């Protein structure tokens, strides 16, 4: 199975946060639930950007993708 850059970055995100794929909805009353599972869209984007930087700077220069 061939993995793409995006596949690897997504695996890194899930490794960093097991609840990466869970959506955390904001309470209409404005309350925050810091111990509930899930991430907001902004939190998810921030983690993806961080993992992309780590991959591009620390992993990718030392690997070669296998194609077909």
HTML snippet that shows the backbone in 3Dmol.js (N, CA, C, O; Angstrom):
<script src="https://3Dmol.org/build/3Dmol-min.js"></script>
<div id="view" style="width:600px;height:400px;position:relative"></div>
<script>
const pdb = `
ATOM      1  N   UNK A   1       0.845  -1.174   0.000  1.00  0.00           N
ATOM      2  CA  UNK A   1       0.000   0.000   0.000  1.00  0.00           C
ATOM      3  C   UNK A   1       0.895   1.244   0.000  1.00  0.00           C
ATOM      4  O   UNK A   1       1.766   1.391   0.858  1.00  0.00           O
ATOM      5  N   UNK A   2       0.678   2.111  -0.943  1.00  0.00           N
ATOM      6  CA  UNK A   2       1.469   3.329  -1.061  1.00  0.00           C
ATOM      7  C   UNK A   2       0.860   4.429  -0.198  1.00  0.00           C
ATOM      8  O   UNK A   2      -0.345   4.676  -0.239  1.00  0.00           O
ATOM      9  N   UNK A   3       1.698   5.070   0.566  1.00  0.00           N
ATOM     10  CA  UNK A   3       1.258   6.185   1.417  1.00  0.00           C
ATOM     11  C   UNK A   3       1.714   7.491   0.783  1.00  0.00           C
ATOM     12  O   UNK A   3       2.838   7.593   0.292  1.00  0.00           O
ATOM     13  N   UNK A   4       0.844   8.476   0.798  1.00  0.00           N
ATOM     14  CA  UNK A   4       1.184   9.800   0.291  1.00  0.00           C
ATOM     15  C   UNK A   4       1.652  10.675   1.450  1.00  0.00           C
ATOM     16  O   UNK A   4       1.563  10.285   2.614  1.00  0.00           O
ATOM     17  N   UNK A   5       2.140  11.839   1.121  1.00  0.00           N
ATOM     18  CA  UNK A   5       2.549  12.814   2.141  1.00  0.00           C
ATOM     19  C   UNK A   5       1.390  13.089   3.094  1.00  0.00           C
ATOM     20  O   UNK A   5       1.565  13.103   4.313  1.00  0.00           O
ATOM     21  N   UNK A   6       0.209  13.308   2.528  1.00  0.00           N
ATOM     22  CA  UNK A   6      -0.962  13.630   3.342  1.00  0.00           C
ATOM     23  C   UNK A   6      -1.352  12.474   4.253  1.00  0.00           C
ATOM     24  O   UNK A   6      -1.750  12.690   5.398  1.00  0.00           O
ATOM     25  N   UNK A   7      -1.238  11.231   3.743  1.00  0.00           N
ATOM     26  CA  UNK A   7      -1.543  10.061   4.576  1.00  0.00           C
ATOM     27  C   UNK A   7      -0.618  10.002   5.789  1.00  0.00           C
ATOM     28  O   UNK A   7      -1.058   9.743   6.909  1.00  0.00           O
ATOM     29  N   UNK A   8       0.647  10.241   5.552  1.00  0.00           N
ATOM     30  CA  UNK A   8       1.629  10.179   6.636  1.00  0.00           C
ATOM     31  C   UNK A   8       1.382  11.292   7.648  1.00  0.00           C
ATOM     32  O   UNK A   8       1.457  11.063   8.856  1.00  0.00           O
ATOM     33  N   UNK A   9       1.090  12.486   7.164  1.00  0.00           N
ATOM     34  CA  UNK A   9       0.817  13.613   8.068  1.00  0.00           C
ATOM     35  C   UNK A   9      -0.433  13.339   8.898  1.00  0.00           C
ATOM     36  O   UNK A   9      -0.460  13.650  10.089  1.00  0.00           O
ATOM     37  N   UNK A  10      -1.466  12.762   8.288  1.00  0.00           N
ATOM     38  CA  UNK A  10      -2.678  12.427   9.044  1.00  0.00           C
ATOM     39  C   UNK A  10      -2.371  11.390  10.124  1.00  0.00           C
ATOM     40  O   UNK A  10      -2.883  11.493  11.239  1.00  0.00           O
ATOM     41  N   UNK A  11      -1.536  10.387   9.806  1.00  0.00           N
ATOM     42  CA  UNK A  11      -1.154   9.397  10.822  1.00  0.00           C
ATOM     43  C   UNK A  11      -0.389  10.072  11.960  1.00  0.00           C
ATOM     44  O   UNK A  11      -0.559   9.707  13.124  1.00  0.00           O
ATOM     45  N   UNK A  12       0.443  11.045  11.632  1.00  0.00           N
ATOM     46  CA  UNK A  12       1.168  11.791  12.664  1.00  0.00           C
ATOM     47  C   UNK A  12       0.194  12.560  13.554  1.00  0.00           C
ATOM     48  O   UNK A  12       0.366  12.614  14.772  1.00  0.00           O
ATOM     49  N   UNK A  13      -0.829  13.153  12.939  1.00  0.00           N
ATOM     50  CA  UNK A  13      -1.834  13.899  13.702  1.00  0.00           C
ATOM     51  C   UNK A  13      -2.566  12.989  14.679  1.00  0.00           C
ATOM     52  O   UNK A  13      -2.763  13.350  15.839  1.00  0.00           O
ATOM     53  N   UNK A  14      -2.972  11.798  14.210  1.00  0.00           N
ATOM     54  CA  UNK A  14      -3.668  10.853  15.081  1.00  0.00           C
ATOM     55  C   UNK A  14      -2.751  10.291  16.154  1.00  0.00           C
ATOM     56  O   UNK A  14      -3.213   9.950  17.243  1.00  0.00           O
ATOM     57  N   UNK A  15      -1.468  10.190  15.867  1.00  0.00           N
ATOM     58  CA  UNK A  15      -0.520   9.732  16.871  1.00  0.00           C
ATOM     59  C   UNK A  15      -0.358  10.790  17.953  1.00  0.00           C
ATOM     60  O   UNK A  15      -0.273  10.468  19.138  1.00  0.00           O
ATOM     61  N   UNK A  16      -0.317  12.053  17.540  1.00  0.00           N
ATOM     62  CA  UNK A  16      -0.161  13.161  18.475  1.00  0.00           C
ATOM     63  C   UNK A  16      -1.405  13.337  19.340  1.00  0.00           C
ATOM     64  O   UNK A  16      -1.307  13.551  20.548  1.00  0.00           O
ATOM     65  N   UNK A  17      -2.583  13.245  18.707  1.00  0.00           N
ATOM     66  CA  UNK A  17      -3.864  13.385  19.415  1.00  0.00           C
ATOM     67  C   UNK A  17      -4.794  12.268  18.965  1.00  0.00           C
ATOM     68  O   UNK A  17      -5.239  12.262  17.818  1.00  0.00           O
ATOM     69  N   UNK A  18      -5.087  11.341  19.836  1.00  0.00           N
ATOM     70  CA  UNK A  18      -5.954  10.217  19.472  1.00  0.00           C
ATOM     71  C   UNK A  18      -7.360  10.673  19.087  1.00  0.00           C
ATOM     72  O   UNK A  18      -8.064   9.963  18.369  1.00  0.00           O
ATOM     73  N   UNK A  19      -7.773  11.844  19.553  1.00  0.00           N
ATOM     74  CA  UNK A  19      -9.109  12.352  19.254  1.00  0.00           C
ATOM     75  C   UNK A  19      -9.099  13.363  18.101  1.00  0.00           C
ATOM     76  O   UNK A  19     -10.016  14.175  17.978  1.00  0.00           O
ATOM     77  N   UNK A  20      -8.072  13.312  17.265  1.00  0.00           N
ATOM     78  CA  UNK A  20      -7.923  14.268  16.159  1.00  0.00           C
ATOM     79  C   UNK A  20      -9.154  14.301  15.245  1.00  0.00           C
ATOM     80  O   UNK A  20      -9.529  15.367  14.757  1.00  0.00           O
ATOM     81  N   UNK A  21      -9.771  13.168  15.013  1.00  0.00           N
ATOM     82  CA  UNK A  21     -10.907  13.105  14.095  1.00  0.00           C
ATOM     83  C   UNK A  21     -12.251  13.453  14.704  1.00  0.00           C
ATOM     84  O   UNK A  21     -13.249  13.532  13.988  1.00  0.00           O
ATOM     85  N   UNK A  22     -12.297  13.662  16.005  1.00  0.00           N
ATOM     86  CA  UNK A  22     -13.557  13.985  16.660  1.00  0.00           C
ATOM     87  C   UNK A  22     -13.791  15.493  16.679  1.00  0.00           C
ATOM     88  O   UNK A  22     -12.901  16.272  17.020  1.00  0.00           O
ATOM     89  N   UNK A  23     -14.990  15.881  16.309  1.00  0.00           N
ATOM     90  CA  UNK A  23     -15.331  17.308  16.298  1.00  0.00           C
ATOM     91  C   UNK A  23     -15.813  17.732  17.680  1.00  0.00           C
ATOM     92  O   UNK A  23     -16.642  17.062  18.296  1.00  0.00           O
ATOM     93  N   UNK A  24     -15.284  18.846  18.153  1.00  0.00           N
ATOM     94  CA  UNK A  24     -15.737  19.407  19.433  1.00  0.00           C
ATOM     95  C   UNK A  24     -16.573  20.636  19.095  1.00  0.00           C
ATOM     96  O   UNK A  24     -16.068  21.632  18.578  1.00  0.00           O
ATOM     97  N   UNK A  25     -17.831  20.540  19.394  1.00  0.00           N
ATOM     98  CA  UNK A  25     -18.738  21.645  19.113  1.00  0.00           C
ATOM     99  C   UNK A  25     -18.700  22.643  20.265  1.00  0.00           C
ATOM    100  O   UNK A  25     -18.564  22.261  21.428  1.00  0.00           O
ATOM    101  N   UNK A  26     -18.819  23.895  19.937  1.00  0.00           N
ATOM    102  CA  UNK A  26     -18.862  24.930  20.966  1.00  0.00           C
ATOM    103  C   UNK A  26     -20.267  24.985  21.554  1.00  0.00           C
ATOM    104  O   UNK A  26     -21.259  24.953  20.827  1.00  0.00           O
ATOM    105  N   UNK A  27     -20.335  25.066  22.846  1.00  0.00           N
ATOM    106  CA  UNK A  27     -21.615  25.136  23.533  1.00  0.00           C
ATOM    107  C   UNK A  27     -22.274  26.477  23.220  1.00  0.00           C
ATOM    108  O   UNK A  27     -21.626  27.519  23.316  1.00  0.00           O
ATOM    109  N   UNK A  28     -23.557  26.462  22.845  1.00  0.00           N
ATOM    110  CA  UNK A  28     -24.251  27.724  22.523  1.00  0.00           C
ATOM    111  C   UNK A  28     -24.255  28.723  23.672  1.00  0.00           C
ATOM    112  O   UNK A  28     -24.318  29.930  23.441  1.00  0.00           O
ATOM    113  N   UNK A  29     -24.190  28.234  24.907  1.00  0.00           N
ATOM    114  CA  UNK A  29     -24.209  29.127  26.060  1.00  0.00           C
ATOM    115  C   UNK A  29     -22.829  29.736  26.328  1.00  0.00           C
ATOM    116  O   UNK A  29     -22.677  30.588  27.204  1.00  0.00           O
ATOM    117  N   UNK A  30     -21.830  29.289  25.564  1.00  0.00           N
ATOM    118  CA  UNK A  30     -20.500  29.854  25.719  1.00  0.00           C
ATOM    119  C   UNK A  30     -19.611  29.121  26.701  1.00  0.00           C
ATOM    120  O   UNK A  30     -18.485  29.545  26.962  1.00  0.00           O
ATOM    121  N   UNK A  31     -20.114  28.015  27.251  1.00  0.00           N
ATOM    122  CA  UNK A  31     -19.310  27.252  28.200  1.00  0.00           C
ATOM    123  C   UNK A  31     -18.231  26.473  27.458  1.00  0.00           C
ATOM    124  O   UNK A  31     -18.408  26.076  26.306  1.00  0.00           O
ATOM    125  N   UNK A  32     -17.139  26.268  28.128  1.00  0.00           N
ATOM    126  CA  UNK A  32     -16.045  25.495  27.558  1.00  0.00           C
ATOM    127  C   UNK A  32     -15.891  24.217  28.373  1.00  0.00           C
ATOM    128  O   UNK A  32     -15.955  24.240  29.602  1.00  0.00           O
ATOM    129  N   UNK A  33     -15.689  23.114  27.684  1.00  0.00           N
ATOM    130  CA  UNK A  33     -15.504  21.830  28.348  1.00  0.00           C
ATOM    131  C   UNK A  33     -14.095  21.334  28.034  1.00  0.00           C
ATOM    132  O   UNK A  33     -13.915  20.598  27.065  1.00  0.00           O
ATOM    133  N   UNK A  34     -13.093  21.715  28.824  1.00  0.00           N
ATOM    134  CA  UNK A  34     -11.704  21.421  28.491  1.00  0.00           C
ATOM    135  C   UNK A  34     -11.348  19.944  28.528  1.00  0.00           C
ATOM    136  O   UNK A  34     -10.370  19.534  27.904  1.00  0.00           O
ATOM    137  N   UNK A  35     -12.121  19.135  29.245  1.00  0.00           N
ATOM    138  CA  UNK A  35     -11.776  17.724  29.373  1.00  0.00           C
ATOM    139  C   UNK A  35     -12.579  16.821  28.445  1.00  0.00           C
ATOM    140  O   UNK A  35     -12.488  15.598  28.551  1.00  0.00           O
ATOM    141  N   UNK A  36     -13.356  17.391  27.550  1.00  0.00           N
ATOM    142  CA  UNK A  36     -14.099  16.561  26.609  1.00  0.00           C
ATOM    143  C   UNK A  36     -13.223  16.253  25.401  1.00  0.00           C
ATOM    144  O   UNK A  36     -12.339  17.033  25.047  1.00  0.00           O
ATOM    145  N   UNK A  37     -13.475  15.120  24.781  1.00  0.00           N
ATOM    146  CA  UNK A  37     -12.678  14.692  23.625  1.00  0.00           C
ATOM    147  C   UNK A  37     -13.071  15.493  22.385  1.00  0.00           C
ATOM    148  O   UNK A  37     -14.191  15.990  22.269  1.00  0.00           O
ATOM    149  N   UNK A  38     -12.127  15.600  21.478  1.00  0.00           N
ATOM    150  CA  UNK A  38     -12.386  16.269  20.215  1.00  0.00           C
ATOM    151  C   UNK A  38     -11.647  17.579  20.094  1.00  0.00           C
ATOM    152  O   UNK A  38     -11.114  18.113  21.067  1.00  0.00           O
ATOM    153  N   UNK A  39     -11.627  18.090  18.860  1.00  0.00           N
ATOM    154  CA  UNK A  39     -10.939  19.337  18.554  1.00  0.00           C
ATOM    155  C   UNK A  39     -11.832  20.237  17.721  1.00  0.00           C
ATOM    156  O   UNK A  39     -12.672  19.762  16.957  1.00  0.00           O
ATOM    157  N   UNK A  40     -11.646  21.530  17.872  1.00  0.00           N
ATOM    158  CA  UNK A  40     -12.333  22.469  16.999  1.00  0.00           C
ATOM    159  C   UNK A  40     -11.612  22.483  15.651  1.00  0.00           C
ATOM    160  O   UNK A  40     -10.508  21.953  15.532  1.00  0.00           O
ATOM    161  N   UNK A  41     -12.222  23.075  14.658  1.00  0.00           N
ATOM    162  CA  UNK A  41     -11.580  23.158  13.331  1.00  0.00           C
ATOM    163  C   UNK A  41     -10.248  23.894  13.410  1.00  0.00           C
ATOM    164  O   UNK A  41      -9.282  23.496  12.760  1.00  0.00           O
ATOM    165  N   UNK A  42     -10.188  24.963  14.201  1.00  0.00           N
ATOM    166  CA  UNK A  42      -8.957  25.729  14.334  1.00  0.00           C
ATOM    167  C   UNK A  42      -7.854  24.903  14.983  1.00  0.00           C
ATOM    168  O   UNK A  42      -6.702  24.949  14.551  1.00  0.00           O
ATOM    169  N   UNK A  43      -8.206  24.146  16.021  1.00  0.00           N
ATOM    170  CA  UNK A  43      -7.222  23.287  16.689  1.00  0.00           C
ATOM    171  C   UNK A  43      -6.721  22.203  15.742  1.00  0.00           C
ATOM    172  O   UNK A  43      -5.528  21.900  15.714  1.00  0.00           O
ATOM    173  N   UNK A  44      -7.633  21.620  14.967  1.00  0.00           N
ATOM    174  CA  UNK A  44      -7.272  20.574  14.023  1.00  0.00           C
ATOM    175  C   UNK A  44      -6.339  21.118  12.936  1.00  0.00           C
ATOM    176  O   UNK A  44      -5.366  20.460  12.569  1.00  0.00           O
ATOM    177  N   UNK A  45      -6.630  22.302  12.429  1.00  0.00           N
ATOM    178  CA  UNK A  45      -5.778  22.919  11.406  1.00  0.00           C
ATOM    179  C   UNK A  45      -4.395  23.241  11.961  1.00  0.00           C
ATOM    180  O   UNK A  45      -3.392  23.069  11.268  1.00  0.00           O
ATOM    181  N   UNK A  46      -4.337  23.702  13.196  1.00  0.00           N
ATOM    182  CA  UNK A  46      -3.046  24.034  13.817  1.00  0.00           C
ATOM    183  C   UNK A  46      -2.181  22.788  13.967  1.00  0.00           C
ATOM    184  O   UNK A  46      -0.985  22.826  13.678  1.00  0.00           O
ATOM    185  N   UNK A  47      -2.774  21.688  14.415  1.00  0.00           N
ATOM    186  CA  UNK A  47      -2.012  20.445  14.560  1.00  0.00           C
ATOM    187  C   UNK A  47      -1.549  19.953  13.196  1.00  0.00           C
ATOM    188  O   UNK A  47      -0.411  19.504  13.060  1.00  0.00           O
ATOM    189  N   UNK A  48      -2.410  20.028  12.185  1.00  0.00           N
ATOM    190  CA  UNK A  48      -2.031  19.585  10.844  1.00  0.00           C
ATOM    191  C   UNK A  48      -0.852  20.416  10.321  1.00  0.00           C
ATOM    192  O   UNK A  48       0.078  19.875   9.724  1.00  0.00           O
ATOM    193  N   UNK A  49      -0.898  21.723  10.550  1.00  0.00           N
ATOM    194  CA  UNK A  49       0.223  22.591  10.113  1.00  0.00           C
ATOM    195  C   UNK A  49       1.516  22.216  10.824  1.00  0.00           C
ATOM    196  O   UNK A  49       2.574  22.158  10.198  1.00  0.00           O
ATOM    197  N   UNK A  50       1.441  21.961  12.120  1.00  0.00           N
ATOM    198  CA  UNK A  50       2.635  21.578  12.885  1.00  0.00           C
ATOM    199  C   UNK A  50       3.204  20.256  12.368  1.00  0.00           C
ATOM    200  O   UNK A  50       4.414  20.136  12.171  1.00  0.00           O
ATOM    201  N   UNK A  51       2.343  19.272  12.150  1.00  0.00           N
ATOM    202  CA  UNK A  51       2.805  17.972  11.672  1.00  0.00           C
ATOM    203  C   UNK A  51       3.359  18.084  10.250  1.00  0.00           C
ATOM    204  O   UNK A  51       4.302  17.376   9.895  1.00  0.00           O
ATOM    205  N   UNK A  52       2.781  18.964   9.440  1.00  0.00           N
ATOM    206  CA  UNK A  52       3.296  19.194   8.086  1.00  0.00           C
ATOM    207  C   UNK A  52       4.708  19.764   8.134  1.00  0.00           C
ATOM    208  O   UNK A  52       5.578  19.352   7.366  1.00  0.00           O
ATOM    209  N   UNK A  53       4.930  20.710   9.035  1.00  0.00           N
ATOM    210  CA  UNK A  53       6.264  21.293   9.174  1.00  0.00           C
ATOM    211  C   UNK A  53       7.273  20.259   9.639  1.00  0.00           C
ATOM    212  O   UNK A  53       8.392  20.206   9.127  1.00  0.00           O
ATOM    213  N   UNK A  54       6.887  19.437  10.603  1.00  0.00           N
ATOM    214  CA  UNK A  54       7.793  18.395  11.087  1.00  0.00           C
ATOM    215  C   UNK A  54       8.110  17.426   9.955  1.00  0.00           C
ATOM    216  O   UNK A  54       9.268  17.061   9.752  1.00  0.00           O
ATOM    217  N   UNK A  55       7.086  17.010   9.221  1.00  0.00           N
ATOM    218  CA  UNK A  55       7.307  16.077   8.120  1.00  0.00           C
ATOM    219  C   UNK A  55       8.219  16.690   7.061  1.00  0.00           C
ATOM    220  O   UNK A  55       9.193  16.067   6.638  1.00  0.00           O
ATOM    221  N   UNK A  56       7.902  17.913   6.634  1.00  0.00           N
ATOM    222  CA  UNK A  56       8.663  18.551   5.557  1.00  0.00           C
ATOM    223  C   UNK A  56      10.111  18.844   5.945  1.00  0.00           C
ATOM    224  O   UNK A  56      11.005  18.776   5.101  1.00  0.00           O
ATOM    225  N   UNK A  57      10.342  19.167   7.199  1.00  0.00           N
ATOM    226  CA  UNK A  57      11.687  19.558   7.625  1.00  0.00           C
ATOM    227  C   UNK A  57      12.522  18.422   8.209  1.00  0.00           C
ATOM    228  O   UNK A  57      13.747  18.438   8.095  1.00  0.00           O
ATOM    229  N   UNK A  58      11.878  17.444   8.829  1.00  0.00           N
ATOM    230  CA  UNK A  58      12.630  16.419   9.551  1.00  0.00           C
ATOM    231  C   UNK A  58      12.524  15.013   8.969  1.00  0.00           C
ATOM    232  O   UNK A  58      13.420  14.193   9.172  1.00  0.00           O
ATOM    233  N   UNK A  59      11.464  14.728   8.262  1.00  0.00           N
ATOM    234  CA  UNK A  59      11.249  13.373   7.759  1.00  0.00           C
ATOM    235  C   UNK A  59      11.497  13.292   6.258  1.00  0.00           C
ATOM    236  O   UNK A  59      12.294  12.474   5.797  1.00  0.00           O
ATOM    237  N   UNK A  60      10.823  14.129   5.510  1.00  0.00           N
ATOM    238  CA  UNK A  60      10.872  14.070   4.053  1.00  0.00           C
ATOM    239  C   UNK A  60      12.282  14.139   3.452  1.00  0.00           C
ATOM    240  O   UNK A  60      12.557  13.422   2.491  1.00  0.00           O
ATOM    241  N   UNK A  61      13.186  14.974   3.982  1.00  0.00           N
ATOM    242  CA  UNK A  61      14.526  15.025   3.386  1.00  0.00           C
ATOM    243  C   UNK A  61      15.282  13.697   3.469  1.00  0.00           C
ATOM    244  O   UNK A  61      16.244  13.493   2.730  1.00  0.00           O
ATOM    245  N   UNK A  62      14.866  12.804   4.347  1.00  0.00           N
ATOM    246  CA  UNK A  62      15.582  11.551   4.560  1.00  0.00           C
ATOM    247  C   UNK A  62      14.844  10.330   4.023  1.00  0.00           C
ATOM    248  O   UNK A  62      15.222   9.195   4.315  1.00  0.00           O
ATOM    249  N   UNK A  63      13.795  10.557   3.239  1.00  0.00           N
ATOM    250  CA  UNK A  63      13.043   9.420   2.717  1.00  0.00           C
ATOM    251  C   UNK A  63      12.785   9.581   1.227  1.00  0.00           C
ATOM    252  O   UNK A  63      12.950  10.658   0.654  1.00  0.00           O
ATOM    253  N   UNK A  64      12.383   8.499   0.636  1.00  0.00           N
ATOM    254  CA  UNK A  64      12.069   8.484  -0.778  1.00  0.00           C
ATOM    255  C   UNK A  64      10.741   7.767  -0.937  1.00  0.00           C
ATOM    256  O   UNK A  64      10.560   6.668  -0.412  1.00  0.00           O
ATOM    257  N   UNK A  65       9.806   8.383  -1.660  1.00  0.00           N
ATOM    258  CA  UNK A  65       8.511   7.742  -1.897  1.00  0.00           C
ATOM    259  C   UNK A  65       8.658   6.720  -3.003  1.00  0.00           C
ATOM    260  O   UNK A  65       9.348   6.959  -3.994  1.00  0.00           O
ATOM    261  N   UNK A  66       8.009   5.583  -2.833  1.00  0.00           N
ATOM    262  CA  UNK A  66       8.009   4.539  -3.855  1.00  0.00           C
ATOM    263  C   UNK A  66       6.758   4.711  -4.695  1.00  0.00           C
ATOM    264  O   UNK A  66       5.648   4.715  -4.163  1.00  0.00           O
ATOM    265  N   UNK A  67       6.924   4.852  -5.988  1.00  0.00           N
ATOM    266  CA  UNK A  67       5.775   5.016  -6.889  1.00  0.00           C
ATOM    267  C   UNK A  67       5.714   3.842  -7.858  1.00  0.00           C
ATOM    268  O   UNK A  67       6.693   3.492  -8.517  1.00  0.00           O
ATOM    269  N   UNK A  68       4.515   3.244  -7.918  1.00  0.00           N
ATOM    270  CA  UNK A  68       4.201   2.184  -8.864  1.00  0.00           C
ATOM    271  C   UNK A  68       5.260   1.211  -9.017  1.00  0.00           C
ATOM    272  O   UNK A  68       5.120   0.262  -9.789  1.00  0.00           O
TER     273      UNK A  68
END
`;
const viewer = $3Dmol.createViewer("view");
viewer.addModel(pdb, "pdb");
viewer.setStyle({}, {cartoon: {color: "spectrum"}});
viewer.zoomTo();
viewer.render();
</script>
